[in-house]
């Protein structure tokens, strides 16, 4: 969950940072090492905190059907689609910053 390790408070970390960057969560629904439910909870909590802070930042949770832990390590149609989704997300949120650093 989104927690400040020192205080254990979910909202303290967000408040202390004043903002958290747009977040893209990608999780395979066949992942046996990391809990999809925890990722869903994290996403739900992040959306709630954004709403409480009146933030217009849009986060994304992409659940990959049939995806296992580390599904993107081997070049497959699924990993290529995932890489393109990441590139699109990054360009949408950080495009002008990324281009200015090239």
TAQUI-V423098 format. One record per backbone hydrogen bond with DSSP energy under -0.5 kcal/mol. CO is the residue of the C=O (numbers start at 1). NH is the residue of the N-H. Records with the same first field share a line. If there is no record, write none. Layout:
CO->NH + NH
This chain:
1->3
3->5
4->8
9->4 + 13
10->14
11->15
12->16
13->17
14->18
23->25 + 60
24->26
25->62
27->64
28->31
35->39
36->40
37->41
38->42
39->43
40->44
41->45
42->46
43->47
44->48
45->49
46->50
47->51
48->52
49->53
50->55
51->54
57->59
60->25 + 62
61->63
62->27 + 64
63->65
64->29 + 67
67->30
68->71
70->73
74->76
76->80
77->81
78->82
79->83
80->84
81->85
82->86
83->87
84->88
85->89
86->90
87->91
88->92
89->93
90->94
91->95
94->98
95->99
96->100
97->101
98->101
99->102
